[in-house]
Amino acid sequence: MSGARNLNPNSMHQFDSDLTDQVFEYLRERLSMPEVPLDFPGDATSLAGALSGLVKPEGNDPADVLKLYDEVISRAVVSGDSPRFMAFIPTAPTKAALLFDMIVSCASLQGISWLEAAGSISAENQVLRWMADLSGLPESAGGTFVSGGSAANLAALTVARDSGRQRVHGGKRMPVRIALSQQAHSSIGNSLGILDVEPLIVETAGYAMTKSDLERALANDDNSSAPVVGVVATAGTTNAGIIDDLAGISEVARQHEMWFHVDAAYGGAALLALSVRDQFKGIENADSITMDPHKWWFSPFDVAAIIYRDPKLAASVHTQDASYLDVLHEDDSLINPTDLAYHLTRRARGLPLWFSVAVNGTDAYRDAVEASIALTNEVADYIRGHESLELVIEPSLSVVLWRRKGWSAQDYRQLQDRLIESQTAFVTPTSWQGETVGRFAFVHPGTTLEMVKEVFANI
């Protein structure tokens, strides 16, 4: 029995029917909930007290540990997959994706190399191909799944840096720069810091970076500085859902032989929606694209896709050389997932998306994304018709920035506290042009206009 003292060193690895039944009962109950509860932010002191003494030589009864998790630990985690979670960028994994994530864990499925994991890699590549096709990338395109958008952006920008160095410095480790706007995700600037690459900040005339903005920044740049070898455009900013001028920026990138990276971590799933598909014109010219399935592609945490126009370039940068790894690279016709980012060991985290898409079909994904966009438009109309509310900017995808006339920053934070206390919604304020405003992010197709009106009823 789990938790009992046992001198058999293999005891932890033997099947425990009681423990299995307890866990499966909890899983079934959780999966069957018609609406996942929001729950609450946790208090560090009370959690420390609840966990005190749990880790000990003799272990614990699994029923007691599971009860502690259910009644204490899980209640102190705000559920990002609740339809009432409207803050940050929510997640909304399908039931099929959640179930298959259990299989990936239960079977210890990995996706390191073709030698070890041809089956899981083939399935992951199938869904990566679907995403590449939606983006309009050529048949040569390919990629891998990493832990999140930050990891995907770092992987892509590493290739952008090294490819640029190869072109302008003959591969020498000399300074280069990469252009981005102030609306770029924080992970872009962080990645450039890690890579020791200085940014060229592109000042924008509006909220989105345009072809003219980039051309002006390059024309005004000091030619004595390090060469600009790449540019990052955003297809759906996290804060406001803004899409840069992808077509125009890609023209400038081609003209200057710059690597063109598109950060579509949040917005990429909108490629499925005919209602907004034309806003992504130019993404087909990208050298690399980041998209996060654990956001709007309805997969569980944590998974992001990095897709390259030419995976061989990425492999030339990221492939790790070691004598014990030589056997993985004997077939030059196959690129291992480990060769396309800075990772080596990796779980087959793309399989839950693959399974869910195969089970539900691509039309279901399209309809779910369109539902969020339709809700966004309904909420925008509601705000326009409300005498005390204003839209901060016109929404483009599924993020709504709004203000309550006469409110201070403290008012928005007090609203956040009231809403989570009543379990009405999880809504957090944000900053826009130096002003604290309200913000909704819609991803879950189960979020309704009525739920949003409940939020506004609290103001």
Order of alpha helices (4+ residues) and beta strands (2+ residues): alpha-alpha-alpha-alpha-alpha-beta-alpha-beta-alpha-beta-alpha-beta-alpha-beta-beta-beta-alpha-alpha-alpha-beta-beta-alpha-beta-beta-alpha
